[in-house]
Amino acid sequence: GIQVEQSPPDLILQEGANSTLRCNFSDSVNNLQWFHQNPWGQLINLFYIPSGTKQNGRLSATTVATERYSLLYISSSQTTDSGVYFCAARQGGSEKLVFGKGTKLTVNP
Amino acid sequence: DVKVTQSSRYLVKRTGEKVFLECVQDMDHENMFWYRQDPGLGLRLIYFSYDVKMKEKGDIPEGYSVSREKKERFSLILESASTNQTSMYLCASSPPGGGKFYEQYFGPGTRLTVT
């Protein structure tokens, strides 16, 4: 089955800094999602982005399906951005998402 | 907005007890999923259901069963809880994979402690 790898595993930033999180996947995908897990454990949907670029406020994401990677950009980071960011992918013919191990982001004031 | 709710945020049970975790979604989604999340192991799929009364094993089904009698509700059952089932349990739902806009949505999670 498909493999999903995220990097870096941990990232520490000062408030106001920008960051890029990467997600590589081993095969072609029909679906690619980015989630943020908040301190209470809930996974919040950030982007549904099987291809192309999307932006939502200070966050944006780009998926280059032909090269099998996706990037999540966080600009002007805030302490509330802290948490774990997950990338998850789905292949055609499957009903299931395969998750990466996540990137733990800490934003210090 | 899609809403997925779980019956409890925190639960403490004793070893050997039968435990029910309930999940309800309000978007008429065909698919529903149960995951567990443990430090260092990420999210692991326990079971999923693609229709009422239909289920499929995920990666770690041992020690668990599920029930889906209505489209909006998916229950995870621990027949005899054990301490190694102490974990965070996450429920999710999605439209079918064959559709154009497959997107999975998660509930708030249940932190289960088995003592």
Interface residues (C-beta under 8 A of the other chain):
Chain A: N30 N31 Q33 F35 W40 G41 Q42 L43 I44 N45 Y48 F86 A88 R90 G92 G93 S94 E95 K96 L97 F99 G100 K101 G102
Chain B: R9 N31 F33 Q37 G42 L43 L45 F48 Y50 G58 M88 L90 A92 S94 P96 G97 F101 Y102 E103 Q104 Y105 F106 G107 P108 G109 R111
